Amino acid sequence: MAHPNLKTACLSTIAANSHTRINARISKAQTAQTKFSYLNTEVRLQLHLHSTCQGLRRVQASKTGQAAGRCTMESSRNSEQPPRRTVLLRSFVLPTVLASLTIGSDDPTTLINSVLAGYGLPKLPGSAGFKLLDDFELDFTLEYPRAWVVRPNSLRQGVYISDFNTADKLSVEVFALAADKDLVTAAVAAAVVPGAGSGQQDDKLLLPPASRIKSKTEQIDGKEYTYLEFPSETVTRSGYQIRRKNFAVATVKRGTVYMLNASSRSDQFNKDKEALLRHVVESFRVR
């Protein structure tokens, strides 16, 4: 976590850069509701940073025995020359953090939290609700949590959507169904070892035994969807074991499998996450 002095020095810079980014989004917003969402988030950001700033100053004052001074978002405009470290953060690090962490999301709270997380600062409560992914270039639609970030799959067809705070994620895999494989086996393999392991490092991705896989089929809009539940395990190069709970759905269209897998780490899994993952899976439709 960053030092309190560094955090306090960076607060006004974070506010200024976030204000600029939000205003750019507002100018491009096509509806009044979207503009209101960004404006509301900026107000929450200013209150949040002001409160955090005051708390940091109180902690600093209690350690030094000095009275806490009044801290405002105008602190960067004082007559003192800012330290070189702060100047470097303003000119290079912060824009880099913003550019890298906010790609794939247009949710204002997610944009702000990605910046706050980069400085180890408390984050705003995440946006609630779901967002529809309905791109005319994709053969499928789905709903995903509004605070999650969408990434295109650079190695193969499909998309990757995740929560950078918790490692909860979902992915859509599109692949041909081999003649010697049934749909359940192929879908589980694609979920646990996406792309048949292409681009994988030294981590071991362990498939679950057949006895741990639950499946059922449903007819929806003239298509047969197979719903799956199963555990998975990854053993990293350092020997660390990561277990996940997986919820998936798959269907076949003209010999091509469309499969969505949504998962959460087992040590973070709870009833709320189960409901969220099930909602994502049940929203999946192939055109």
C-alpha positions in Angstrom: 0.0 0.0 0.0 1.3 3.5 -0.8 2.7 5.7 1.9 0.0 8.1 3.4 2.1 11.2 2.4 2.2 9.9 -1.2 -1.5 9.1 -1.2 -2.4 12.6 0.1 -0.2 14.3 -2.5 -1.8 12.3 -5.3 -5.5 12.8 -4.3 -6.0 16.1 -6.2 -4.2 14.7 -9.2 -6.5 11.6 -9.2 -9.6 13.9 -8.9 -8.4 16.2 -11.7 -7.6 13.4 -14.1 -10.8 11.5 -13.3 -12.8 14.7 -13.7 -11.3 15.2 -17.2 -12.0 11.6 -18.2 -15.6 11.7 -16.9 -16.3 15.0 -18.7 -15.0 13.4 -22.0 -17.5 10.5 -21.5 -20.3 13.0 -20.7 -19.7 14.9 -23.9 -20.0 11.6 -25.9 -23.0 10.4 -24.0 -26.1 9.9 -26.2 -28.8 10.0 -23.5 -29.6 12.1 -20.6 -29.7 9.0 -18.3 -26.0 8.2 -19.3 -24.9 11.8 -18.6 -26.7 11.8 -15.2 -24.8 8.5 -14.4 -21.4 10.1 -15.0 -22.3 13.3 -13.2 -23.6 11.4 -10.2 -20.4 9.3 -10.1 -18.2 12.5 -10.2 -20.1 13.9 -7.2 -19.5 10.6 -5.3 -15.9 10.6 -6.3 -15.3 14.2 -5.0 -17.0 13.3 -1.7 -15.1 10.0 -1.4 -11.7 11.6 -2.1 -12.4 14.5 0.3 -13.3 12.0 3.1 -10.3 9.9 2.4 -8.0 12.9 2.3 -9.3 14.1 5.7 -8.8 10.6 7.2 -5.2 10.4 5.9 -4.4 13.8 7.4 -5.8 12.8 10.7 -3.7 9.7 10.8 -0.6 11.7 9.8 -1.3 14.3 12.5 -1.8 11.7 15.2 1.6 10.2 14.4 3.5 13.5 14.4 1.5 15.1 17.2 0.6 18.1 15.0 -2.9 19.3 14.5 -4.5 18.1 11.3 -4.8 20.9 8.8 -7.7 21.4 6.5 -7.3 19.3 3.3 -9.1 20.2 0.1 -8.9 19.2 -3.5 -7.2 22.5 -4.2 -4.0 21.4 -2.4 -2.2 20.9 -5.6 -2.5 24.7 -6.3 -0.5 25.8 -3.3 2.6 27.9 -3.7 5.0 25.1 -2.6 6.9 23.2 -5.3 5.5 19.7 -5.5 8.0 16.9 -4.9 9.6 15.3 -7.9 7.9 12.0 -7.2 4.5 13.7 -7.4 5.3 15.4 -10.7 6.4 12.1 -12.2 3.1 10.5 -11.1 1.1 13.3 -12.6 2.9 13.3 -15.9 3.4 9.6 -16.5 2.1 7.0 -14.1 -1.5 8.1 -13.7 -2.3 8.4 -17.4 -0.8 5.0 -17.9 -2.9 3.5 -15.1 -6.0 5.1 -16.5 -5.3 3.9 -20.1 -4.5 0.3 -19.1 -7.1 -0.4 -16.5 -10.2 1.2 -18.0 -10.1 -0.3 -21.5 -13.2 -2.4 -22.0 -15.5 -0.6 -19.6 -17.7 2.5 -19.9 -19.1 2.2 -16.4 -18.1 5.4 -14.5 -17.7 3.8 -11.1 -15.5 1.0 -12.6 -13.3 3.7 -14.3 -12.8 5.5 -11.0 -12.2 2.4 -8.9 -9.5 1.2 -11.3 -7.6 4.5 -10.5 -8.2 4.3 -6.8 -7.1 0.7 -6.7 -3.8 1.6 -8.4 -3.0 3.9 -5.4 -4.2 1.5 -2.7 -7.0 3.8 -1.8 -10.5 2.8 -0.7 -12.9 2.3 -3.6 -16.4 3.4 -4.3 -19.2 0.8 -4.0 -19.4 -1.1 -7.3 -22.2 -0.4 -9.8 -25.1 -2.8 -9.3 -27.2 -4.5 -12.0 -26.3 -6.1 -15.3 -25.4 -4.9 -18.8 -26.4 -6.5 -22.1 -23.6 -7.5 -24.5 -25.3 -7.5 -27.8 -22.8 -6.7 -30.6 -23.9 -7.3 -34.1 -20.6 -8.9 -34.9 -21.1 -11.6 -32.3 -23.3 -14.7 -32.8 -24.4 -14.6 -29.2 -25.8 -12.3 -26.5 -25.5 -12.3 -22.7 -25.9 -10.2 -19.6 -22.9 -9.5 -17.4 -22.3 -7.4 -14.2 -22.1 -3.7 -15.0 -18.9 -3.3 -13.0 -17.0 -6.0 -14.9 -14.6 -5.2 -17.7 -15.0 -6.7 -21.3 -11.9 -7.9 -23.2 -11.9 -9.3 -26.7 -10.3 -12.7 -27.0 -7.1 -12.1 -28.9 -6.2 -15.7 -29.4 -9.5 -17.1 -30.7 -13.2 -16.3 -31.1 -15.2 -15.3 -28.1 -14.9 -12.7 -25.3 -13.4 -12.5 -21.8 -15.2 -10.5 -19.1 -13.9 -10.1 -15.5 -14.0 -8.3 -12.2 -10.4 -7.1 -11.6 -11.1 -6.8 -7.9 -12.1 -10.4 -7.2 -10.9 -12.5 -10.1 -14.5 -13.5 -10.8 -14.8 -14.0 -14.6 -16.7 -15.3 -17.5 -15.5 -16.3 -21.0 -17.2 -17.4 -24.2 -15.5 -20.0 -26.3 -16.4 -20.8 -29.9 -15.0 -24.0 -31.4 -15.8 -26.9 -33.7 -17.2 -30.0 -32.0 -15.0 -33.0 -32.7 -16.7 -36.1 -34.0 -15.2 -38.3 -31.2 -16.3 -36.0 -28.3 -19.7 -35.4 -26.6 -20.8 -31.9 -25.9 -20.4 -32.1 -22.1 -16.9 -33.3 -22.3 -15.9 -30.8 -24.9 -17.5 -27.9 -23.0 -15.8 -28.7 -19.7 -12.5 -29.1 -21.4 -12.9 -25.7 -23.2 -13.8 -24.0 -20.0 -10.9 -25.4 -17.9 -8.3 -25.5 -20.7 -9.4 -22.7 -23.1 -8.0 -23.0 -26.6 -6.7 -26.5 -25.8 -3.9 -24.8 -23.7 -2.6 -22.5 -26.5 -0.6 -19.7 -25.0 -0.7 -21.3 -21.6 2.3 -21.0 -19.3 3.6 -23.7 -16.9 0.4 -23.8 -14.8 -1.4 -27.1 -14.6 -5.1 -27.0 -15.5 -6.8 -30.0 -14.0 -10.1 -31.3 -15.4 -12.7 -32.5 -13.0 -13.7 -36.2 -12.9 -17.0 -37.0 -14.7 -18.6 -37.8 -11.3 -18.2 -34.1 -10.3 -19.9 -32.7 -13.4 -23.6 -31.9 -13.2 -25.5 -31.4 -16.4 -29.1 -30.8 -17.7 -30.6 -29.8 -21.0 -33.3 -27.3 -21.9 -35.1 -26.3 -25.1 -35.1 -22.5 -25.5 -36.3 -20.7 -28.7 -35.9 -23.9 -30.7 -32.3 -24.6 -29.5 -31.0 -27.1 -27.0 -28.9 -25.6 -24.3 -26.8 -27.8 -21.9 -26.2 -26.3 -18.5 -23.2 -27.5 -16.4 -21.8 -27.2 -12.9 -18.4 -28.4 -12.0 -15.2 -27.6 -10.0 -11.8 -26.9 -11.5 -8.3 -26.6 -10.2 -5.2 -24.8 -11.3 -1.7 -25.6 -9.9 0.6 -22.6 -10.5 4.3 -22.9 -11.3 5.1 -22.2 -7.6 2.8 -25.0 -6.5 -0.1 -22.8 -5.3 -3.6 -24.4 -5.8 -6.5 -22.3 -7.1 -9.9 -23.9 -6.9 -12.9 -22.5 -8.7 -16.6 -23.0 -8.9 -17.8 -23.1 -12.5 -21.3 -22.6 -14.1 -21.5 -23.1 -17.8 -23.9 -23.4 -20.7 -23.2 -24.7 -24.2 -25.2 -25.2 -27.4 -24.3 -26.4 -31.0 -25.1 -24.4 -34.1 -24.2 -26.0 -37.5 -21.4 -28.1 -35.9 -19.9 -25.2 -33.9 -20.1 -25.1 -30.1 -20.9 -21.8 -28.3 -20.0 -22.1 -24.7 -20.1 -19.6 -21.8 -18.4 -20.4 -18.5 -18.7 -18.2 -15.4 -16.6 -18.9 -12.4 -15.4 -17.7 -9.0 -12.7 -18.8 -6.7 -13.9 -21.4 -4.2 -12.5 -19.4 -1.2 -14.5 -16.4 -2.2 -17.7 -18.2 -3.2 -21.0 -17.5 -1.5 -24.8 -17.5 -2.2 -24.7 -14.0 -3.7 -22.0 -15.0 -6.2 -23.8 -18.2 -7.1 -26.9 -16.1 -7.9 -24.9 -13.7 -10.0 -23.1 -16.4 -12.0 -26.3 -18.3 -12.6 -28.0 -15.1 -13.9 -25.1 -14.7 -16.4 -25.3 -18.3 -17.6 -29.1 -18.2 -17.9 -28.9 -15.0 -20.0 -26.7 -16.6 -22.7 -28.4 -16.9 -26.1 -27.1 -17.9 -29.6 -28.7 -16.1 -32.5 
